[in-house]
Amino acid sequence: MITEAWALLDAGDIPGLLGHLRFNAESMEQAEVARLLEGAAARSGFDDLREAAAAVAADPARPQTLYAFGHACVERGVSFLAVPALRSALTMAPRSTAVLNELVAALEDEVRHAEAVTVLDEHTAILRPWPDRYLVAYNALMAGDLARATGEAERLSVPKDDHWLPARDRLARMLARAHAIRAVSPLDAKDLRGWHFVLSGGVLATLSPYGFDAGMTGRYAYMGDGYGGCRRSLDRLRLILAAAGREPKVIGLLPDRSSHILGLAAARVLGLPAEPFAPGRPDTLVVAYNLNETDVSELWERTPGQVLFEHATCWTTPAPVSADVSGFLHQAVTEPWGEGLRQGTDGSLQRIPPDERPVEELADEIVQAAPLLDEGDGATPPDRDEALHHLVALIRDHWLSGPRSRVRSPGPVPSSRFL
C-alpha cells in the first residue's frame, strides 16, 4: 500500500495518489499520509497545505498541527484526508469546538452526514446552540432523519449572531418542504424527486431510466443528450407550470449559446415571446441549459413571478444557484449540438465536430423532435405525468420561496459517480 503510494508520487501522478489515499488513508499512519501529501502539495504549488503536512509529518501527536492540517485539506478540496487527522485531534482535545466544527465540515464535504451527527452526539457536553445544535439538525436532515432534524430545529434558540439567521431560515424552509411533500412522497433512500425538492426547493422533471437499482437511483453519470431529450424536458416544464398555476409572460434568454438555443425552443413550445434576460423583469421564465456554463450572478435572489429552469443539472459540481425546475441530474453531459464521439465501422472512435448551425435552426430541431420516452432497463419506478402533476399541485405553495441557495450535497439519496 505504502510502496504503491510513493510510486504514484514519484511518477508525478497526483490524481492517482489522491485516488489511492481516498480508499486507504484512514488505515495508514498519519505521519505517512502527511509526508505523501507534503510531496503532492509541493508539486501542485499549494504552499499552505505543504507546510501544514510537513508539520504533521514532523510531529503527528500535536492537536494544533493536526487541526491546521485538517483545515488546509478542507480548503484545498481533499476533505477525506482531513477526517482522520481531525478525529485524532479531537481525541487529544475533546473539548475543542473549533476542532469539532472542522471535523463536521470535513464530513459534510464527504457526504457523511450520519457520521457528523454521531460525532456531535458524542460531544453533547460542549455543544452550543449555534452553530453546534444547528449542525445536528442540518446533518440529521441531510442524512434522511426527518424526525431528528425536526425535533432539533424546534429546540433551537434564536441565534444571537445575525450571521446565522440565513442558515436558520434555510433549515426552516427545507423542513417545511419536507412536511409538505410527505403526503405523496416517501422521503426514503430512493426518493430522489422528493428529497431534491426538500433540499433545493426545485422540482426534478425526469428520472434516469437506467441503473436505478444498480447505484444510480434516478441520476445520470454521463449523459449524451439529444433533441428528443430537450423536448421531453420542455414538455415536463409545461406540465409543472400548469400544475403550479404559474403563467410566465416571457422567456428570458441567457447569453451562452446552449441556453440561447433551449430558450428559443421553450418560447416556441410554450407560445411565449423571447427576450434577453433582464434581472428585474417579473413573470419571466429564465431558461438555462446548464447553469455551470452561464452567468448566474443575478439569479440568486428572486424577482416576483420569475421561474428558473435548468435542463441539465450537475449534481456532483452544483451550480452557484439551484434551479426551480431541473430537467435531469447528471455528472457529465454532452449537448446535442456539442462535440462528441461515435464508433466507426472499424470499431474505432471518431470525433464528431460541434454543430455550428445558427441557434434558430437548432432550436427548431428541438421543437420538431419527438419527446424522448425512454423505457430504459425496466428497473426504474414509473415516472408518469399524472403523478408528477399531482405532486406539484400539492407542494405549489412551498415552491418558489426563498433565495436559490446552492446545495452542495446530494443528501439522503446516494448515487454512483466517477471520481
N, C-alpha and C positions, 0 to 999 in steps of 0.2 A: 504493500500500500504506500509506504513512505518512499520507496525506491521509484515507483511509478510517478508520484507527485513531483519528486525532484527532477525526474527525466523530462516531464512536461515543462517545468520551469526552465531548465537548461536549454530546452528547444525553443523557448520563447512562446510557447503555446499557452497564453494566459487564459483564453476561454476554456481550453481543455483542462487546465489546472483548476479553475473555478468549478467546472462541472464535476471534476473528481472530488474536490473538497465538499461540494454540496452533499454528496452522499456518504462522505467518510469523516468529515471534520469532527463530528461530535464524539467519535470513538478514538480520536487521536490526542496526543499530548498537546496542551495549549501552547507550549513554547515552540513545538514543532510547526504547528499551524501558523504561529506568528512569524517564524523565520521564513516560511514559504510565502506568506503574504507580504512580508517586507521586500522580498525579491520581486514579487509581482508588481507591487506598488512602485518600486524604483523603476522598473521597466515601463510603467504606464505614466510616470510623471506625477504621481499622487504623493506629494511630499508629506502631507498631513497623515495619511494612512501609513506611509513608510515609517515615519517617526514613532507613531503610536505602536506599530507592530514591533519595531526594534526595542521599545521599552518593555513590552511584554516578553519578548524573547530573552531579554536580559534578566527579568525578574517577574515570573508569572504568578507570584504569590502576593502581589500588592493590589488591593481592590481599586485604588485610584488609577493605576495603569491599565487594568482590565476594563474599567469604565471608559477611559479615554479611547481605548482600542475599540470597544463596542460602539461608542458614539461615532467614531470615524468610519466604521464598517457600515453603519446605518446611513450616514451621509453619502457614502460612495456607492450605495446600492447593493451591498453584499450583506444584507441583514442576517442571512443564515449563518454567517461567521460570527456575528455579534452575539447570537443567542448563547452558545456555550460559555463565552467569555463573561457575559453579564450574569449568567447563572452562578458562575464561580464567584464573581464579585459580590453578588447578593448573599451568598453563603457566608462570605467573610464579613460583610457589613449588612446584616439583616434588617437594620432599622433605617437604611438609606432610601428615602423615597425617590431620590434622583436616580439611583441605580434601578430601582423597581420600575419607574416610569420608562426608562430607556429600554429595559428588557421587554416591557409590554409593547413599546413602539416597534421593536425588532420582531416580535411575534406577530403583531398586526401586519407588518410588511410581508411576512411569510405566510399570511392567511392561516395562522394557527391561533384562531380566536378562542377556542375552548381552552387551550393551554394558557392563554393570557388570563382568562377568568380563574383558572386553577391557581396560578401564581399569585394573583391578587387575593384570592381567598386564603392562601397560606400566610398572608401578611396582614390579616384583618386589623391587628392591633395598631398599625401605623397608617391605616387608610384615612385620608381626608375626604370630605365630601367632594371637593373639586381640586384636581381632576380625578382622584382615585376611584371614588364611588361611581362617578360618571363613566369611567373606563370599564367598570364591572358591567354596568347596564349596556353600554355600547357593544362590548365584545360578546356579551351573552346574546344580544340580538343578532350580531353578525355570525354567531355560531348556530343560530336557529332556535335558541331557547327563549321563546317569546314570553313565557310566564315569568322567568327570572328577570328578564330585561324590564318587563312592565313593573314588577314589584320594586326593583332597584330604582327605577325612574320616579316612581311615586314617592319614594322616601327621600329623594334629592332635595336639598335646600336650594333657595335662590342663591346663585353664586355672588359672592361679594365683589369679585373682579369681573367687570363687564366684558372682559376678553372671552369669557366662557359662555356668554349669552347666545351667540350663534350656534355653538355646539349643543346647548340645551334645547334650543328651538328646533334644530335639525333632528335631534333624537325624538322630540315630541311629534314631529311630522311623520317620521318613519313608523313610530308606534301607532299613530292614528291610522296610517295607511294599512298597517298590518291588521288591525282590528276591523277595519272596513272591508278588507278583501277576504277575510276568513270564511265568510258565508258561502263563497263559491270557489275557494282555493285552499288546498290542504296545508300549504306552507310546510311541506316536508322536504326531505333532502333531494327530491326530484322535481319540485315545483318551481321550475326556472322562471316562468312568467310571473307567478305570484311574488316571488322574492325580488325579481327585477323591479316590480312596481314598489314594493316596500322600501327598498334601499335607494332607488334612484328617483322615484316618482314618475318614471316613464312607463309606457305600455310597449311590450315586446310584440311585434306584429306576427312574426313567424318563428317556428322552431325548426332546427335542423332535423331532417327525417333520417339521418344516418348515425349509427353508433350510439343511440340513446342509452342502451343498457350495456354498452361497451366502453363507458367512460366519458362520453360527450354530453349527455343529459340535455340535449337541445341546442348546444352551441356548436359552431364550426371551428375547426382548427384552421385549415386552408380552404378558402372558398374561391373557385373560379366562377365569377359572376357572369350572368348573361342577360340579354334584353328581357327575356321572359321573367327572370327573377326580379328585375327592376319593376316590371309591370305588376307583378304579384304584390310587391311592397306597396305600390301606389293604390292598388285596389283595396288592400287591407287598411291603408291610411284613410281612404274614403269611408270604409266601414267604421273605423274608430271615431272619426269626426262625427259621423251620423249618430252613433251610439251615445256619444257625449253631448250631443246637441250643440256642437260648435260649427259655426259658419264663417270661416275666414273670407275676407273680401278681396285679397290679393296674394299672389305668390311673391315672396322676397327672394330674389336671385342673389346667391353668394358669388364672389368673384372667381373662385377656382373653376377650372374647366369642367370637372366631373359634376360638381354641384350645379353649375350653369345648365349642363345637359339635362340632368334629372329635374331641375326646376322648371325648365321649359316643357318637359314631358308632363310634369304634375299639373301645370297650368292647363294643358290641353285635356288631360283626363278629367280634371275637376271643373273645367269650364270657368277658369278664373283668369284675370289679367296677370301678367308677369312684369315686375319692375325691379330694378336694382334694390337690394336690401337697404332699408332706411331704419336705423335703430329705434327711433321714436314713433314709427307709424303703427297705429293699433290694428287689431284684427288681421294680422299678417301670418300667413303660413310660410315659415322660413324652411327652405329645402336644402339639405346638405347630403352629399354622397357619403363623405367620411369627415367627421369634424376634426380629425387629426391633420387634415390636409387643407384647412382653411382658417381664416382669422375668426376667432370666437370671442374676442375681447368685449364685444357689445352684446353678448348673448347670455351672460351670467344672470343679470337682472331681467325681470320680465316687463314687457310692455303690455298693457291691457289687451286681451284677446289674442295675443301672439302665441303661436304653436310652433315648436321647433321639431322638425322631422329629420332624422338621420337614417339613411338607407342601410349603411354598413357600419355597425358599431363595434369597435375593437374592445374586447373585454380584458385583454391582457395588458394593454397600454391605453387606459381610458383617456378620453379627451378631457381638456380642462373644464368642460361643462357637460352635463348629462342631457340627452335629448328627451323631449316629451314623448316622442314615438320613435322606436328603433325598428328598422326592417328585420334585421337579424344580427346575431352576435358572432364575431369571428376573431381569430388571432391574426390571420393574414388574408388579404383579398386582392384579386386582380379584376379590374373593371372590364366590362365587356369591350371597351374601346382601347384598353391598355395593352402594353406589350406582353406577350405570352409565349407559351411553348406548345408544340404539338408533335406527335410521333409521326415520323416519315414512314414511307413504305418499307424502308430497310430496317426499321426499328429504332433509328436514331432520333434524338430530339432536335427539332428545328425551331428556331426563334421566329415568332410572328411579330412583325413591327406594329406599333400602335396605329390605330385608325385615326387619321388626321382629317377626316371629313368635317365640314362645318358643324357646329353644335346643333343647329336646327335639324340637320339630316339625322344625326344620331338620336336626338330627342324623338324624332318621328319613328325611328326603329323601335323605341320603347313603346310608344303609343300603339303601334301596329302589331306588336308582339302578342302572342297568346300567353296569358298568365301561366307561369310555371307551377304546375300542380304535381310535384314530385312525390310519389308514394314512398320513396326511399327503400329502406331494407325491411320494412314491415314491423320494426320493433319500437318505433316511436308512438306514443299515445296519440289518438286522434286530435287534430288541430282544426276544428270546424269553425266556420264563420259564425254560426249561431252561438257557440259557446263564448267566443271572443266578444261578440256583440253584447251578450248578457253580462259578462264580466265588466266591460267598460261602462255599461249603463249603471251598474251597481256602485262603481267607485268614482263616478264622474265628479262628485262634489269634493273629492280629495285629490283630484288631478289638477295640474297647472297651478300649484300653490308653492310659494317659497322660491328662493333662488335655485338655479340649476347647478347645485353643488356636484363637484366631481366625486365619483365613487371609486375608490382605489382598490377595493376588494370585491371578488366575485361573491362573497357572502356564503350562506349555508349550502349552496348547490355547487358541488365541485364538478370540474370538467378536466379532461386530459388536455395537455398543452405541450407545445415544443419548448424546450429550454434553450 
